[in-house]
């Protein structure tokens, strides 16, 4: 369960890791191959999930499925919350 929560936090932190972590990694990789601008966010997500997986393994908590699901929920968390609020507001107003 703790691995799932760590993965949610890592997925949520992905946009914040883009500038300090993913961009320098992309610059290092561009020496060998082209990195598209849209792939920088993916690099940040991969780094975040790698960190979540390491923490999950060190704490002996969380299966791979739950770490991946937690990362996806965390990544789309702000959008999911906004969609839920819109649904709740629409029901209140009708």
C-alpha positions in Angstrom: 0.0 0.0 0.0 2.8 2.4 0.8 4.3 1.8 -2.7 1.0 2.8 -4.2 0.9 6.0 -2.2 4.6 6.8 -3.2 3.7 6.2 -6.8 0.7 8.6 -6.6 3.1 11.2 -5.2 5.7 10.5 -7.9 3.1 10.8 -10.7 1.8 14.0 -9.2 5.4 15.4 -9.0 6.1 14.6 -12.7 5.4 18.2 -14.0 7.7 19.6 -11.3 10.5 17.3 -12.3 10.5 18.3 -15.9 12.8 21.4 -15.7 15.3 20.3 -13.0 15.6 16.6 -14.0 14.2 15.8 -17.4 15.6 18.7 -19.4 19.2 18.0 -18.4 18.8 14.3 -19.1 17.3 15.2 -22.5 20.3 17.4 -23.3 22.6 14.5 -22.4 20.7 12.1 -24.6 20.6 14.5 -27.6 24.3 13.8 -28.1 23.2 10.4 -29.3 19.7 10.8 -30.7 17.0 13.4 -31.1 14.6 14.0 -28.2 11.3 15.6 -29.2 10.0 18.4 -27.0 6.9 16.3 -26.2 9.1 13.5 -24.9 10.6 15.6 -22.1 7.5 15.1 -19.9 7.8 11.3 -20.6 11.4 11.4 -19.4 10.3 13.1 -16.2 7.5 10.5 -15.7 10.0 7.6 -16.2 12.4 9.1 -13.6 9.6 9.6 -11.2 8.4 6.0 -11.6 11.9 4.7 -11.3 12.2 6.5 -8.0 8.8 5.2 -6.9 9.9 1.7 -7.8 13.1 2.0 -5.9 11.4 3.3 -2.8 8.7 0.6 -3.1 11.4 -2.1 -3.3 13.4 -0.7 -0.4 10.3 -0.6 1.8 9.2 -4.0 0.6 5.8 -2.5 -0.1 3.7 -2.5 -3.3 3.4 -4.8 -6.3 4.3 -3.6 -9.7 0.7 -3.3 -10.8 -0.2 -1.0 -7.9 2.9 1.2 -8.4 2.0 1.6 -12.1 -1.6 2.3 -11.3 -0.6 4.8 -8.6 1.7 6.6 -11.0 -1.0 6.9 -13.6 -3.5 8.2 -11.0 -1.0 10.7 -9.7 -0.1 11.9 -13.2 -3.7 12.5 -14.1 -4.8 13.4 -10.5 -5.3 17.1 -11.0 -7.4 16.4 -14.1 -9.4 13.7 -12.4 -10.1 16.0 -9.4 -11.2 18.9 -11.8 -13.5 16.5 -13.7 -15.1 15.2 -10.5 -15.6 18.8 -9.3 -17.3 19.7 -12.6 -19.6 16.7 -12.3 -20.5 17.6 -8.7 -21.1 21.2 -9.6 -23.3 20.2 -12.5 -25.4 18.0 -10.3 -25.8 20.8 -7.6 -26.9 23.3 -10.3 -29.5 21.1 -11.9 
